[in-house]
């Protein structure tokens, strides 16, 4: 007796059932301007030993053909197939626009997340990646604190710093609104909201690390595997 034909067309190239993708967790960090999100993301990367990709680096990789090709070609066949299918599903369901530069960026983000153990800062990563394998974090702080920090960081007057904060917040919000039909300020899309003024950089980073380990452990249990980490006490 011949095997039954696939019910929904050719199924031979699907991801192997024994392969779990993404292979590990990715942390996507969204931040208000001047909330020290970049510094916190770098602390998280150091604590976990994970690579950190900021907005500028992600855009550079997406625009430079050799780097972009390298990231994608290093994927296994299953991971490459998963990333491609996820991207097509996002486009098909209207969850992101089909602007060429955004599609290139999404392809890089998905390639990085397929392997996991990376921290991605900005560029709507949390809107693109698979929710169950991503810790989506939002770093916030009161406006006056963010203006003060921006003034000190860039050596600007308070008036100039306020202009920078408002300009950067507006640009980031418009990017998310235009390409993902979301509001960056919508708290319900995030796993974790942190006030960096109240908590400080190191405690914010430690809380993100602990949340990542907990979500990674839960994901391992869902897949029937033991947690791939050992809990450490917070000193």
Helices and strands as residue ranges (DSSP letters): E 26-31, H 37-48, E 51-53, H 55-63, H 65-73, H 77-92, H 100-115, E 118-121, H 125-128, G 131-133, E 134-140, H 143-154, H 158-180, G 187-189, E 192-195, H 196-199, H 201-222
